[in-house]
Amino acid sequence: MPESNEPNMDAANLTDPDELLAVTLTPDVDPIQAGLALKKLADNEQISGDILISKLADASKRLPDADPAVLGGLLRLLHMRCLQALAGGDEDAVRRLQIDWLVRVITALSPEVANRHLLLHLLAIIRTPQSLSSLVQILTDSPPRGWMAAGQILSPLMQHSDWPVDSVFPALLDCLSEPSLAAPILDLAGHLVRSGRVTEHPAASRAESLNGLLRHVAQRLAKFEEDPRSFGTDVEQVQAILGEAVALAVSLCDAVGLIGSESSIPELNKAAELRHRRVQCEAAGALARLGNEAGIEQLIALAEEPSARLRAIAYADELGFGDRIDESFRTPSANAEAEVALWLSQPQQMGVPPTSVEVVDSRRMLWPSFHDPVDVFLVRFQYDFGDRSYSNIGIAGPTVFTLSADVADLPPEDIYAIYAGWHAEHEDIFTVPAAEFNEAQRRLIEPLQTHLERNSYEDVKVVLLGFFLEENAAVFTATRGGIECVVVTDGLETIDLPTVGRMRPAGPNDLFHLYKGRKMLRTFNPQGI
């Protein structure tokens, strides 16, 4: 691709991949033109990952001046192409990538390019001495932003055992001072110990420095517990800092526990005093691994806490004292409560455990995507925030999830249905928003709207059209008896839910989930649920 030629900026008239790529790499490119060029590249299934990386490598001198957001789209496309080939059985799809091309592109990218870590992930997937040595060097010179990105980069090494350990350790331990990398590095080292690939923890010689790091992180978390504003006032920023600190504390506890030095006990005791259940559990587990009776007792007590229960039991079983945990905490209902509490505790959800959880209904039934009947649990959870509270009902069993819409007032059968509808995935089940209707879809809407108007619904406005296998139904906003609601109908079955006077009313998509969930559960379970 000649770099001296100015590209034709009208991407609508271009088909050649080189010309489309030139558009995306043009400084100050028009976002619409760049988006169109990216879409055309994505639609061209002949453009494989190795073709894309070769073209980017050839154009590496232009990368520093390219738009970071557009470059991020190119890297996402390259990464997706490689993973698609792997999923299709082409195991050499990534190994065909030239390591020097990947390195050339990575080092040319600005740190502002959000998806830069995806190329590092590809280096890890390749898993050769050359790719891993290059990966370690790049991580040392230019670490990724955020521990979650770092975790994704190293994840292939947790999933495969055919890579040379000495290409990664001990060199990677020099990155432990980088906050975004420390937790994933220690997790990888712990995995090597547990899988039997190494007889000694790779960081065993650094036990004292790990103790110091654990002391620092525990002190930081203790300060946050005393004054949450110490991490800032921006909610997203606080969650990111807290998530990274908790991840590092957890990984450090696990690492020093596996190393097994009694010098770690004082720092583990301090970590075990923190209020964060996950950190408590990891610290107690590490103490128990060291034979500390106080850690054993704390781990047994943590089985009572739903958000810590599953991990506490797993550690107790692993360390040989699982029989000291009350059997009531091992029942299917206790597991369901624990799964929902743990899910809610994740940083991307509520971020903290609920005040209380309780299974309010459970049934065995056939469920979408399962061939055999499964146990399904409805779990009520509540958060108490002083003079305010938040409560809803989530699901556990075939999946763990909580809708944002308030479903607590629905009968159990409809709560199962709305979650079944949400969980179902099929290429012939989808929705089209009203703004995107074509003429044929508008014709489908007309009789359904007329049907509602004849059944006492007023101010009927279509929101979306849903396709369910060979059937279709439309979702509308309307009023009935003066009450605002969302309503779905296929002309035979009509369901409505009020929206007025509710903090978290069901939306159009929720109602379509309920509609299709009812149909699926009736079909799968003709005797009822």
C-alpha positions in Angstrom: 0.0 0.0 0.0 1.8 3.1 -1.1 2.0 5.5 1.8 2.4 8.6 -0.5 -0.9 8.3 -2.2 -3.8 10.2 -0.7 -6.8 7.8 -0.3 -10.1 8.4 -1.9 -12.1 9.6 1.2 -15.4 8.5 -0.1 -15.5 5.0 1.4 -18.9 4.3 -0.1 -17.3 3.9 -3.5 -14.3 1.8 -2.3 -14.0 -2.0 -2.3 -10.2 -2.6 -2.4 -9.0 -3.5 1.2 -5.8 -1.4 0.8 -7.8 1.7 -0.1 -10.3 1.1 2.8 -7.5 0.6 5.2 -5.9 3.8 4.0 -9.1 5.6 4.8 -9.0 4.3 8.4 -5.4 5.4 8.9 -5.9 8.9 7.6 -5.2 11.5 10.3 -8.3 13.4 11.4 -10.4 11.1 9.3 -14.1 11.8 9.1 -15.8 9.5 11.6 -18.6 8.5 9.2 -16.1 7.6 6.4 -14.0 5.7 8.9 -17.0 3.8 10.2 -18.1 2.9 6.7 -14.6 1.7 5.8 -14.4 -0.4 9.0 -17.8 -2.0 8.2 -16.7 -2.8 4.6 -13.5 -4.4 5.9 -15.5 -6.4 8.5 -18.0 -7.5 5.8 -15.1 -8.9 3.6 -14.7 -12.4 5.0 -11.6 -12.9 2.8 -9.6 -10.5 5.0 -8.0 -12.8 7.6 -6.1 -11.9 10.7 -2.7 -12.5 9.1 -3.6 -10.3 6.2 -4.7 -7.5 8.4 -1.6 -7.6 10.6 0.7 -7.7 7.6 -1.0 -4.6 6.2 -0.9 -2.8 9.5 2.8 -3.7 9.8 3.5 -2.3 6.3 1.7 0.9 7.4 3.3 1.1 10.9 4.8 4.5 10.3 1.3 5.9 9.9 -0.1 4.4 13.1 1.0 7.1 15.6 -0.9 9.7 13.6 -4.1 7.7 13.1 -7.3 8.2 15.1 -7.0 6.1 18.3 -10.7 5.1 18.2 -10.6 4.0 14.6 -7.4 2.1 15.2 -9.2 0.4 18.1 -11.8 -0.8 15.7 -9.2 -2.2 13.4 -7.5 -4.1 16.2 -10.9 -5.5 17.4 -11.6 -6.7 13.8 -8.1 -8.3 13.6 -8.6 -10.0 17.0 -12.1 -11.2 16.1 -10.9 -12.7 12.8 -8.3 -14.7 14.6 -10.6 -16.0 17.3 -13.3 -16.9 14.7 -10.7 -19.0 12.9 -9.7 -20.7 16.1 -13.4 -21.4 16.9 -13.8 -22.8 13.4 -11.1 -25.4 14.1 -8.2 -23.6 12.4 -5.7 -24.0 15.3 -2.9 -22.5 13.3 -4.8 -19.3 12.5 -3.0 -17.3 15.2 0.3 -19.1 15.0 0.6 -18.0 11.3 0.9 -14.4 12.5 4.4 -13.1 12.1 5.7 -12.2 15.6 7.8 -9.3 14.2 4.7 -7.9 12.5 2.8 -8.0 15.8 5.6 -6.4 17.7 6.1 -3.7 15.1 2.4 -2.8 15.2 2.2 -2.9 19.0 5.3 -0.7 19.5 4.0 1.8 17.0 0.6 2.2 18.7 -0.1 5.2 20.9 -1.0 4.3 24.5 -4.4 6.0 23.8 -5.4 3.1 21.6 -7.8 1.2 23.9 -7.6 -2.2 22.2 -3.8 -2.4 22.0 -4.0 -5.2 24.6 -5.8 -7.5 22.1 -2.5 -7.8 20.1 -0.7 -8.8 23.3 -3.4 -11.4 23.8 -2.6 -12.8 20.4 1.1 -13.1 21.4 0.0 -15.1 24.4 -2.2 -17.3 22.3 0.7 -18.2 20.0 2.7 -19.5 23.0 6.1 -20.0 21.4 9.3 -19.0 23.0 9.7 -16.0 20.6 6.1 -14.8 21.1 6.3 -15.1 24.9 9.7 -13.4 25.2 8.3 -10.6 23.1 5.2 -10.4 25.2 7.2 -10.2 28.5 9.5 -7.4 27.0 6.5 -5.4 25.8 4.7 -5.8 29.2 7.9 -4.6 30.9 8.4 -1.6 28.6 4.8 -0.5 28.2 2.3 -2.2 30.6 -1.4 -2.2 29.7 -4.0 0.1 31.4 -6.1 -1.7 33.9 -5.8 -5.1 35.5 -8.8 -6.6 33.6 -6.9 -6.0 30.3 -3.8 -7.5 31.8 -5.8 -10.5 32.9 -7.2 -11.1 29.4 -3.6 -10.8 27.9 -2.3 -13.7 30.1 -5.4 -15.8 30.1 -4.3 -18.2 27.3 -1.4 -19.3 29.5 -3.9 -20.3 32.2 -5.8 -22.3 29.6 -2.9 -24.2 28.0 0.0 -26.2 29.3 2.1 -26.5 26.1 4.2 -23.3 26.6 7.7 -23.0 28.0 7.6 -21.6 31.6 11.1 -20.3 31.4 10.1 -18.0 28.6 7.8 -16.2 31.0 9.2 -16.7 34.5 11.1 -15.4 36.3 11.4 -12.4 33.9 7.7 -11.5 34.2 8.1 -11.1 38.0 9.9 -7.8 37.3 6.5 -6.4 36.3 5.1 -7.0 39.8 5.6 -3.3 40.6 3.1 -2.4 37.9 -0.4 -2.3 39.6 -2.3 -3.5 36.5 0.0 -6.5 36.1 0.7 -7.7 39.6 -2.6 -9.6 40.2 -2.7 -11.4 36.8 1.0 -12.4 37.1 0.5 -13.9 40.6 -2.6 -15.7 39.5 -0.6 -17.2 36.6 2.2 -18.2 39.0 -0.4 -19.8 41.4 -1.9 -21.7 38.5 1.4 -23.2 37.6 1.8 -24.4 41.2 -1.7 -25.9 41.4 -1.4 -27.6 38.0 1.9 -29.2 39.0 3.9 -27.6 36.2 6.3 -26.2 38.8 7.3 -27.6 42.2 8.1 -24.2 43.7 6.1 -21.0 43.4 7.9 -18.8 40.8 7.9 -15.9 43.3 9.1 -17.9 46.3 12.3 -15.9 46.4 10.3 -12.7 46.6 8.2 -13.6 49.7 9.4 -10.6 51.7 8.6 -8.1 48.9 5.2 -9.8 48.5 4.6 -9.4 52.2 5.4 -5.7 51.9 3.1 -5.3 49.0 0.3 -7.1 50.9 0.8 -4.8 53.8 0.6 -1.7 51.6 -2.6 -2.9 49.8 -4.3 -3.9 53.1 -3.5 -0.5 54.6 -5.0 1.1 51.5 -8.2 -0.9 51.6 -8.5 -0.3 55.4 -8.3 3.5 54.7 -11.0 3.1 52.0 -13.2 1.3 54.5 -12.8 4.2 56.9 -13.2 6.9 54.3 -14.5 5.8 50.8 -13.7 9.3 49.5 -10.0 8.5 49.9 -10.2 6.8 46.4 -11.9 9.9 44.9 -15.5 11.0 44.3 -16.1 9.8 40.7 -18.0 6.5 41.0 -16.4 4.8 38.0 -12.9 5.8 39.1 -13.5 4.6 42.6 -14.8 1.2 41.3 -11.8 0.8 39.1 -9.3 1.6 41.9 -11.2 -0.6 44.4 -11.5 -3.5 41.9 -7.7 -3.4 41.2 -6.8 -3.2 44.9 -9.1 -6.1 45.8 -7.8 -8.2 42.9 -4.2 -7.5 44.0 -5.0 -8.3 47.7 -6.7 -11.6 46.7 -3.8 -12.6 44.5 -1.2 -11.7 47.1 -3.0 -13.7 49.8 -3.1 -16.7 47.5 0.6 -16.3 46.5 2.0 -16.0 50.0 -0.2 -18.9 51.1 1.2 -21.1 48.3 4.8 -20.0 49.1 4.2 -21.1 52.7 6.4 -18.8 54.6 5.4 -18.1 58.2 6.7 -14.6 57.8 3.5 -13.9 55.9 1.2 -14.6 58.8 1.2 -11.1 60.4 0.2 -9.5 57.0 -2.4 -12.1 56.4 -3.9 -11.5 59.8 -4.3 -7.8 58.9 -5.9 -8.6 55.6 -8.3 -11.0 57.3 -9.5 -8.1 59.5 -10.7 -6.1 56.5 -14.5 -6.0 55.9 -14.3 -7.1 52.3 -15.6 -10.7 52.3 -13.5 -11.8 49.3 -10.3 -10.5 50.8 -11.3 -12.0 54.2 -11.8 -15.4 52.6 -8.5 -15.4 50.7 -6.6 -14.3 53.8 -8.2 -16.9 55.9 -7.6 -19.5 53.3 -3.9 -18.6 53.1 -3.7 -18.8 56.9 -5.4 -22.1 56.9 -3.0 -23.4 54.3 -0.2 -22.4 56.7 -1.9 -24.4 59.5 -3.0 -21.4 61.4 -6.0 -22.4 63.5 -7.5 -18.8 63.6 -7.5 -18.9 59.8 -9.3 -22.3 59.8 -11.9 -21.0 62.2 -12.5 -17.9 60.2 -12.9 -19.8 57.0 -15.5 -22.1 58.6 -17.4 -19.1 59.9 -17.3 -17.5 56.4 -19.3 -20.4 55.0 -22.3 -18.7 56.7 -21.8 -15.6 54.5 -23.5 -16.1 51.1 -21.0 -14.0 49.1 -18.0 -16.0 50.6 -19.7 -19.4 51.0 -18.6 -21.1 47.8 -15.0 -20.2 48.1 -14.8 -20.9 51.8 -16.2 -24.4 51.3 -13.9 -25.0 48.3 -10.8 -24.0 50.4 -12.0 -26.1 53.4 -12.5 -29.2 51.2 -9.1 -28.6 49.5 -7.3 -28.3 52.8 -9.0 -31.3 54.4 -11.4 -29.8 57.0 -14.5 -29.5 54.9 -16.4 -31.8 57.4 -16.3 -29.1 59.9 -18.7 -26.9 57.8 -22.4 -27.4 58.6 -24.1 -29.4 55.9 -26.9 -26.7 55.7 -24.5 -24.5 53.8 -24.1 -27.1 51.1 -27.7 -27.5 50.1 -28.9 -26.5 46.6 -30.8 -23.5 48.0 -27.7 -22.4 50.0 -25.6 -22.6 46.8 -28.2 -20.6 44.9 -28.2 -17.9 47.5 -24.4 -17.9 47.4 -24.3 -17.6 43.6 -26.6 -14.6 43.5 -24.8 -12.9 46.3 -21.4 -13.5 44.6 -22.7 -12.2 41.3 -24.1 -9.1 42.9 -20.8 -8.5 44.6 -18.9 -8.2 41.3 -17.5 -4.7 40.5 -19.6 -4.6 37.3 -22.8 -5.2 39.2 -23.5 -3.8 42.7 -19.9 -4.1 43.8 -20.8 -5.1 47.4 -22.7 -8.2 48.8 -26.4 -7.8 49.5 -27.6 -7.3 53.1 -29.7 -10.4 52.8 -30.5 -13.2 50.2 -33.2 -15.8 50.4 -34.6 -18.5 48.0 -38.3 -17.7 47.6 -39.2 -20.4 45.1 -37.5 -23.3 43.3 -38.7 -25.7 40.6 -37.3 -28.4 38.4 -38.2 -27.8 34.8 -36.9 -27.9 31.2 -35.1 -24.7 30.4 -34.0 -23.0 27.1 -30.7 -24.6 25.8 -30.8 -27.5 28.3 -31.7 -31.0 27.1 -32.6 -32.3 30.6 -34.6 -30.7 33.4 -32.7 -28.4 35.7 -33.3 -26.9 39.1 -34.2 -23.2 38.9 -34.2 -20.9 41.9 -35.7 -17.5 42.5 -33.6 -15.6 45.0 -34.8 -12.4 46.7 -32.0 -10.1 47.7 -32.1 -6.8 49.6 -29.6 -3.9 50.2 -30.1 -1.7 53.2 -28.7 1.8 52.8 -29.7 3.5 56.0 -33.1 5.1 55.4 -33.3 3.5 51.9 -33.4 0.0 50.6 -33.3 -1.8 47.3 -34.8 -5.3 46.7 -35.5 -7.5 43.7 -35.6 -11.2 42.7 -32.8 -12.8 40.7 -32.4 -16.3 39.2 -29.9 -19.1 39.9 -29.5 -22.6 38.5 -29.2 -22.6 34.7 -27.7 -19.1 34.9 -27.2 -16.4 37.5 -28.6 -13.0 36.7 -30.8 -10.2 38.1 -32.8 -7.9 35.8 -32.7 -4.2 36.5 -36.5 -4.0 36.2 -38.4 -4.7 39.4 -40.0 -8.2 39.0 -40.7 -8.8 42.7 -44.5 -8.2 42.3 -44.9 -10.7 39.5 -46.2 -14.2 40.2 -43.4 -16.8 40.4 -44.4 -18.3 37.0 -43.9 -15.0 35.3 -40.6 -14.4 37.0 -39.4 -17.7 35.7 -40.7 -16.8 32.3 -39.1 -13.4 32.1 -35.7 -14.9 32.9 -36.2 -17.7 30.5 -37.0 -15.2 27.8 -34.0 -13.2 28.6 -31.7 -16.3 28.7 -32.9 -17.7 25.3 -30.7 -17.2 22.3 -31.6 -18.1 18.8 -30.9 -16.6 15.4 -34.7 -16.5 14.8 -35.5 -14.7 18.0 -34.8 -11.0 17.8 -36.4 -7.5 17.9 -36.5 -4.5 15.6 -37.0 -1.0 17.0 -39.8 1.1 15.5 -37.4 3.6 14.0 -35.9 0.8 11.8 -39.2 -0.7 10.5 -39.4 -1.5 6.8 -42.7 -1.4 4.9 -43.4 -5.1 5.5 -42.9 -4.7 9.2 -45.1 -1.7 9.4 -47.9 -3.8 7.8 -47.4 -6.4 10.5 -47.9 -3.7 13.2 -51.2 -2.3 11.9 -53.6 -5.2 12.9 -51.9 -5.6 16.2 -52.3 -2.0 17.1 -56.0 -2.1 16.0 -56.4 -5.2 18.2 -55.2 -3.3 21.2 -57.4 -0.3 20.5 -60.4 -2.5 20.2 -59.6 -3.9 23.7 -59.7 -0.6 25.6 -56.0 0.4 25.2 -55.5 4.1 24.4 -52.6 6.3 23.2 -51.1 3.1 21.6 -47.6 3.7 20.3 -45.4 1.0 18.9 -41.9 0.6 20.3 -40.6 -2.6 18.8 -41.5 -5.7 16.8 -40.4 -9.0 18.1 -39.8 -12.1 16.0 -40.1 -15.4 17.8 -39.2 -18.3 15.5 -42.2 -18.3 13.0 -44.3 -15.9 15.1 -44.2 -12.2 15.8 -45.5 -9.9 18.4 -45.3 -6.1 18.9 -44.6 -4.2 22.1 -46.3 -0.8 22.6 -46.7 1.9 25.2 -50.3 2.6 26.0 -52.8 3.5 28.7 -55.6 1.3 29.9 -58.2 2.6 32.5 -56.0 5.7 32.8 -52.9 3.7 33.8 -49.8 3.9 31.7 -48.3 0.6 30.7 -46.2 -1.4 28.3 -48.1 -4.0 26.4 -47.2 -6.9 24.1 -49.5 -8.7 21.8 -49.5 -11.2 18.9 -53.2 -10.8 18.3 -54.1 -13.9 20.4 -52.2 -13.4 23.7 -51.8 -9.9 25.2 -49.7 -9.0 28.3 -49.4 -5.6 29.9 -47.5 -4.3 32.9 -48.0 -0.9 34.5 -45.1 1.6 34.4 -46.5 4.6 36.3 -45.5 5.0 40.0 -42.6 2.5 39.8 -39.0 3.2 40.4 -37.8 0.4 38.1 -40.7 -0.4 35.7 -40.4 -3.1 33.1 -39.4 -1.8 29.7 -40.4 -3.0 26.2 -37.6 -5.6 26.0 -38.5 -7.0 29.5 -42.0 -7.5 28.3 -40.9 -9.3 25.1 -38.8 -11.5 27.4 -41.9 -12.3 29.4 -43.9 -13.0 26.3 -41.4 -15.4 24.7 -40.5 -16.9 28.1 -44.1 -17.9 28.7 -44.3 -19.5 25.3 -41.1 -21.5 25.7 -41.8 -22.7 29.2 -45.3 -23.8 28.2 -43.9 -25.7 25.3 -41.0 -27.3 27.2 -43.1 -28.1 30.3 -46.7 -29.0 29.0 -47.6 -30.3 32.5 -46.9 -26.9 34.0 -43.9 -25.6 36.0 
